[in-house]
Amino acid sequence: VVDGEISSRGLPRLSGLTVDGRIEDRTLHLGTIEGEIGGAPFDLSGSISFDDLDDPELDLRLRGKRLLLYRSGAMRVRSDADLTARVPLSKLTLAGDLLLTDSRFVKNIDVLGSVSGERPPPVEGKGGLFSFRDPPLRDLVFDLRLKTGEPFLVRNQYVRSTFRPDLTLSGTGEQPLLLGEVKIDPSRLYLPTGVM
């Protein structure tokens, strides 16, 4: 495959895909899978063994720079990544390091709307990080470290700040758990009485 593309609702688009591999003794050896995630380059290498057709064995490594992990109207999260996925698909573990780069949350807050009695806009989601309901992603085990390459920018009409997370993502695809600390750099608060 040369210059392929994969898109799925809610996930960053994979584009410019080049796939090169060979099958040998019921094993798919990935010579080269390269492309872009959200306009940033990545490469995937490794193998998938089909000795057990019901439970393929994975040994994969994904590396990339400034990969788009999440984007909404107000938020963008990019990261350098070095991730591995090993063991059978039924016991899949995603491990490795994510280093935040060029990430931001920029959105003004409508305080007057809530004071005037207008209904706030509906909140998307149910308050958790995310949750996969169906296998195999439901049973995926996380062992990820999330650190700061570039500070995470937070900006609205009241706050100018940058955050430096040092977190671990564990748990499963159905119940992920994010723990650690987030350091807040010197910040500015814009209040009616002045700047703090």
Disulfide bonds with the S-S distance in Angstrom:
none
